[in-house]
Structures are given as C-alpha cells and as structure tokens.
Amino acid sequence: MTESFPSPRPGAGSDPAEPPDPPLTQPPSVPGQLQGRMLLQAGVSRVGYIREQLDPVRSGLVVSGAGAAAKVRKLREEGFTGPLLADPAVYTVAAASEDDPFPDVSQGQLAFGDPLQLSIEEQVGHRAGATAAMTPTGYLHAEDSDALKAAVHQVLKLEDPRVFFSVPVDVAWLRDDAVGQLIAWLNVVPNPKAVMLGGQMDPLAGFSQAVGNLKRLLAEVPGTALLRADLAAFGALAHGAAFTAFGATSSVRHIVPPGQAAKRSPGGPNSPSVLLPELMDFFLGETLAKRFAAGLAPVCRCAACDGLVLDTFVSNHWQVPAAAHNAAVLMEWLRSMDAVEPAGRPGWWQQRCRRAVDRYPVLNAELDHPGFSAFKVPQQLLQWAQTPIGPQAPSTARPVAGAERGEP
C-alpha cells in the first residue's frame, strides 16, 4: 500500500520504511491546568468515591469509558472547576488497524459522521467540559506498526491544538527492539501525547527493560503524559512526564487487551483493594486482615481514615471508605513530591521505592508467618528501586517500520 507522509524538512530522509522527521522545534503545548499534575482516573460510577480527596492544586480527574463525556459535563454543571478529561477508552473493546485506527464502538449511538471528529466535539465542543480532547484510539498491538502510522497520519490532518493523541500501546512496544520506532512516530505528532500501557496484571513487571525504556520515551518525546497507570504515575511524573493519571481501581491502572479476559490473583475480590503505604502496593482488605491477624495492623492517619486500622476493610461494604483512603494517601505522596525540586525528583522517587523494598523483609519478620512470606515485593517496585535514574541509552540503529518485536 502506498504511504503518504508529511513533507520532510530540507535534507530530511524520505525513506517510506522510516518515520518522517518530526516537524517540531519546541515541545507540544500542554494546557497549563494539566502541566505537572497527577490526576486520578476512574470509571463513571466511581468518580464520587474519590472526588472529595483530590488535591485542587496538584490533581484532577480522568473519567473513563462509555458515558465519560456526559459525566464530565455533569461534573462541570455541579461546579467542579479542576482539570477534567473524558477518556473514551475505545482501546478496551477494539483494536486499532491500518484502515480504522479510531474504531466506532458506539453501536449506532453516535450521530452519522467521522468517529474521531464526533468524539472530539463531544469532549470539547459547545457546552462540553473537558480540559482537552483525547482521541478515541483503538488498542495498538505490539506487532501492528501500520495501525500506529495510520493513527499518526489522521491526527496530523486534524491540526487541532485541543486534541491529545491517545496512545494505548501494548507494553511490548517498550522492548529494546521496538521503543525506538514508537519514539520516532510519536515525535512526528505536534500534539501532546497520552500514553497508556496494555498487558495482563502489571504490564511494566513483564520484562526488565520496561521501566528504563518508559523513562527513555518520556525523555525523548516532549509533551508526553502517562495515563491509566499505577506506581508508574509517580515514576513518570518524577522523570518529566507532562502529567500523569493514577487509576483509582485496578481496572484503570492498565489496559487489558481487547478480547482477553483479565487475569486475576486466585480467589475472588470479596473485599476492596487497599493501599498499604509502607509497602507501596495494593492488597485486598480481606488479605490484610488475614496477614495481620497475629500482629498489630497499621493505623492510618491519612485525611480519609484519621486513625482507622488498615485491617478494617474486610468486605465490599467498605468500597467507598477504602477508595477514599487510597486517594488520600496518593495525594499525600503527590504533595511530598511537589515539595522537591524537579531535578531532585528522580532520586526522591527511587529512594522512596528502595525504602519500601527494604520494608518487606522487616514486616514479614515482625509478622512471623511460618513457612511463607506474608508480603512479596512487586517486580515493578523493584525496577523503580534498581533501574538507573537516567533514561536507558538509545540504540545506535534506527528501527525500521517492519522490525519484528517479541511478545511481553
């Protein structure tokens, strides 16, 4: 198929196997309301659980899924004045393709017209309330560079500064043999980018170079945000992301590739997910109650708990207070990061992760569970604690559009 590329600058290469040279001379303009913030991301039905805990100066909301734009309009009508994004989350139900990078998943509910333009208008058009529009990009499978190129070309044609290019990529794009190509194509787009990572469980834990190459992407693609994230929301913000979004629930902390069932730990979620601050990880409330049954459970002094013991959240009746606890703790961490000068934030984040890693064996010894460790260090936390602070050095070879990539 014949490709059409933006006209290269004088002297720039025009090999159709490679991305065109980027047209930018300065970083994309991110709305001032978003710059440097860590938003919280939630489904339409969960926004009320966390809204009261948001830091008005440092945070905001990303509402995800069907009905997100309508929920954003309602929040504005109710007086919410902070940063607001409506993520269509098309990538959860459909993959991008070369022919259709922005698939219409409305099942006839949208008016007749281009799904991309209609989605943008729904988010930032007349009486819409979003701070900026997010493209309704389908999931970008690791092997599908044609879909990525097609999405880039359509965003270039928009020439709309209100639009963020949403980039929901399989985490295998962060492998050494693929990340260079991803970086090159993203740099072609003059709009800010909103990267989201896909894969089962904890995508960044899947291979050793994932965190290092995420940092490389942030360093080499100015104006990039990381959304739908977990610990990486803080790590990315510390390493220069334009802004980030931390998922309020596990379902919005990464993308499960469309068509796949979400893999879960054994046993059903009979209790809410609870953030244990000293270990920097989430555990079911029921799990915490069992682990601390023979010991003294931590008392939480966050703004939501105010002295509540963290083995309290033993059933799903505690969903709302558990979500408020999680949000309040995240806001405390965000305020601590904000107190550090930007140049010192990578080191601050790494030291915080190292302290959490060191806490695991101490707490396990205190609980004295014979035969097993009560708590195991998450692989992503280890990567943030151990990966060198600077971005991974890029390869000297420029990836071509057809390069093969391994699976995560």
PyMOL commands that set and color helices and strands:
alter all, ss='L'
color gray80, all
select helices_A, chain A and resi 44-53+68-77+90-92+115-124+145-158+171-174+179-186+203-205+210-220+232-238+250-252+277-279+285-291+316-338+342-367+379-386
alter helices_A, ss='H'
color red, helices_A
select strands_A, chain A and resi 38-43+61-64+84-87+133-134+163-170+193-198+224-229+244-247+273-276+281-284+299-300+308-309
alter strands_A, ss='S'
color yellow, strands_A
deselect
rebuild
show_as cartoon
